């Protein structure tokens, strides 16, 4: 089983990257999101998900474990194949995909080629609990008079979405400091992501 490939980007085309690993070129199907992280003739690491069928052996490469996990979640949904999963992630990336599922945003999912309303609804229905259902609730307020976050609120959904993207509770708490707890989930997630980008 291939976990990742690491080497020089020898070919970079829409939907395809060839990674030269010691003279062996691994052709990987990629999303537009991953393509944006790669540069021709520079070193790169892609996390690999293999697809083995009778008539084909395909490698799907992802610039991050978060995107790979989103792909694997998508293809676990009945009726969503590799092509549709890659189209969805090409259109919105792992962060916006996670946000779309958490907030029930069908439009973001149906913007991908070949994804209709029924499939989008099924993705949201089947993945919402998998993405955010097991997260612990956090207290984002400061000081001794802190009020626990209620499950199902926009703040708890934003926290769950950010945890799904790989951020720790401490990072999330710091990034959401000063945010309006009554703001919509999408706004809270974007607020936190902006805070994290400015910090780095």
C-alpha positions, 0 to 999 in steps of 0.5 A: 500500500502506498501512503505517500509519494515524495519527489520532484513534480515532473509533470503538472497538468489539469487533473494530473501530477507526475511525481518523480521518485528516484527515477520512477514517475508516479502519475497521480490524479489531483484536484485543482486545490492540490494543483494550486499547492504544486510547482513544476520541477519542485519537490512535493509530497502527495498523500495517496489513496489507491483505486484498484479495479479489474481494468484500472489502477489509479492513484489519487494524490492529495496535498494534505491529509485533510483533503485526503480524508474529505475524499475518502468520506465522499467516496464512502457515500453511496452514489459518489465515485472518485470522479464526483469526489474530485470534482467537489474538492476541486471546486471548494477545497477541504475547508469549504467542503467541510463547511458545506456539510456542516451548514447543509449548503447544497449549492456549494456541492452542486456547483461541482460537475455531475453532482445533482441536488439528490446526491448533495443532500445524501452527502450532507445527510450521511457525512454531517454526523461523521464530520462533526458528531464526535467533537467535544464542545469547547468554551470559547469565552474568556474569563471566569464567567464563561458560558458553555457552548450549547450543542447544535449552536453555530459556535459548536458547529464552527468548532466541530468544522475546525476540529475536522480540519485538524486544528486543536481545541487550543488553536480554535479557542484562540482563533475564535477569541472575540468572535460574535457567538451569535454569528452564522457558522460560516462566518465564525469559521472564516473568522477563525481561519483568517485569525490563524492565517494572520498568526502564521 
